């Protein structure tokens, strides 16, 4: 393909196909939104469509920070697409499976060109124009492929960029930062140190060898189209954890948060010490509202899951267009690539694992618990004046087991709800349908866990054959009980008298009196010997 045709393709590929920001703003102003609120909505949604901005405004109608003049933070990344991106994603997935999550899993594969900086909402469009102009000026000198060399240390694994190519990227970053700082009146700092593409960061030293072996499977010379992308994030939640909602939760009390499946919630780890067991307090990314949510309705998400991509510049080179074959997947301009071969390879791996699996361990959490349905004061809702239990709602358990001490101890050791019992038994029936057989059952001493195990065994039709071994070491001491008294659990004799199938002859590994520091050491010791 001629150089002139390459230049023409680059112009078409990077042409803005969205409405200009001024048109979007005028449309929102015509709907009656104040200018600063409309600009905030556009900046938070990437200034893409009226529909996105209007939906954001509707969702944030009760956001207490809606009027706050807090700008977004922006960063410029160089991101790979094509086959190299696919191999990097496979490495991400396999390294997480074999070695657990590390800091690199928080963000997608990228080379940082300009680290995060703030920009006022009304000046963001100037960043887009700057990216387009600087990209055009560097399109002819951008390298057809970037030299990547693997580098490893005890806490870092990644590709370093070759000096000659790194110099071009640094010049590009410097040009963008200089023009953006001047045009948008913001302080943009280019990355002028060693440019790199991180594969793993802050991992356990004993995982280094495994990660290196996985990284050697990546061919850094694979075909790749590089994209300079401008991302934004909410600067208020930079040091927070991000959770993803697995289920919808409707508040039962005024201090609880409404979430839908798929919502993201920002959680400050330093503010959780006084929160009741099983709950977290956080701020909804979708609505901006704050409140309590049951933690087992969520899972950990990646830091970049809530970031917004604003604009990108696709670097198209002649060699890239020459080498693309009919068998290579088409690269979309938004950086997303569909690779059918990847799906097939994952399926093959799973099939191989299933074929070779002979013995295994099933790890489960407990079913739905009453305090996550009826709130922290659930026990007060179903006690008579003389302290007797009654079923105030059909989702309360029909009865509570007898215990030697006060019923008040059920507050810290709550039972399953009726739905939780149903969930547990249904899981057992599903395992039975799949031909799964269970030889041993170990459970935390928490009542909800004992009940979950009992009903799963009933679903498996093994409740008369397999007994539950109570192991206090399975309780989440490090999660909930730091600087608190240990919950008063029912002992094995009480549980057996309450008709739970308990193995009273089992000697636990960790006693109930274990302290926080002792348990942390035990976890580390067990993990290091696996």
C-alpha positions, 0 to 999 in steps of 0.5 A: 500500500502506498504511503499516501494511502496509509496517511489517508487511512490514518485520517479516516481512522482517527476522525471524530464520529461523535457530536462536538461537545458544544452541541452536546452541551447546548442540548443539555442546556436546552433541557434546563440543566445548569451549565456546570452540572451539564459539563460535569455530566459530560466529563463523567461520561466521556462526552459521547452522547446526550443519552449517556449524559442525561442518564448520568444526571438522572441517576445522580439526582440524589448525589450529595456531591453533585454541586461540588466543583471536583474535576475528573483526573485524566491520564494518557496511555498507549495501549496494545491491540490485536494479537499482542493484546490477546496474549497479554490478556491470557497472561493476566488470566493465567497469572491470576489463576496460578499466583493470585491477584497482584497490582498489575491486575488492577489496570489493563495492559498499557504504557503510561505516557502521561500520569493522572492530572486534573482538568476543569470540566469545561476545558476537557474538549481541548484535551481531545483536540490536542491529542488529535493534533499531536497524534497527526504530527507523530503519525509518520515517525511512529515506529511500525513495531515497538521493541519490548524486552522482558525484565524481572525482579522480586516484585516486578515483571514487565517489558521495558521499551527499547531506547530508540522507540522509547525516545519517540514515545517520550517526545510524543508524551512531552508534546502532548503535555506541553500543548495540553498544559497551555491550551487547557490550563492544567499541569500535565506531567509526561513520563520521561523515565524508563517506559514499560508495560507491566505484567505483574507488580507487588507479588509474593517472591516465591511466585516470581519463577512461575510468573517468568515462565508464563511471561516467556510464552508471550511473543513481544513481536506479535502483530500489534496496533498501538492506540493512544487513549485518554482515560478519566477517573473520579479523583475522590476514590483513588485510594478506595477499593472497588466492589462490583454488585453481584445481586440487587439489594433493596434497602431495609433501613434508611442508612442502607444503599440501593444497588443493582447487579453490575453496580460499582461501589467505592469502599474506603478500607479505613472506615470499615472497623466500626461496621457490623459484621457482614456489611460494608459502607461505600459510595455508589459509582452509578448514583453517588449515594452512600450507605451500607450494603451486605458484602456477600452481595459483592465481589472485588473489581479492578481499579480501572473498571470504573474508568471512562475512555474519552478519546483515542488516537490509532497509530496506523503504519504501512507495515501494519496494513501490509502484514494483516492477513485474512485470518487475523481478527479485525481491530476495532477503533475502540481497542476491543478485539474479538478473537475466536481462537482465544475462546476455543483455547479456554474451552480446551483448557477447561475440558482438559482440567475436567478430564484429569480431575479426580479429587478436589475441594469444594469451597462454599460460603454460607446461604442468605443470613437473616441480618442481611435481609432484616438488618442489624436489629433483626432479633428485636423484630421477632422477640416477644416482651418476655424474650420468646422467639416468634416468626415475624416474617416468613423469611425468618427461620421457623425456630431458633436452636436452643443454646445454653447462654443468652439468645442475644448471642444470636446477634453476632452469630445469626442463623440462615433465613428461610431463603438461605435454607432453600438455597443450601438445599438446592445446591446440594440437589444440584451437586447430586444431579451432577454425580458429585460425592462428598467424603468430608465436610468442614465448617466454620463454627458460625451457626449460618455455616453449620446450617448451610453444610447441614442442608447441602448434605440433605440435598446430597442425601448424605446427611445420615452418612457424612458428619460435619467437622467444626473447624474454628480456623475457617471463620473469618477472624482477620476480616471481621473480628479485628480489635473486637470480642470473639462471637460466642458460638454454640459448642459441638455438644449444643449443635449435636443436641439441636439435631445438627449432624456434628462429628463430635470426635473431631479435634480442631486444628485451631481453637476458638481462643486463637488471636488475630496475629496467630491466625495471620501467621497460620494462613501465611504458613499454610499458603507458603507450603502449598 
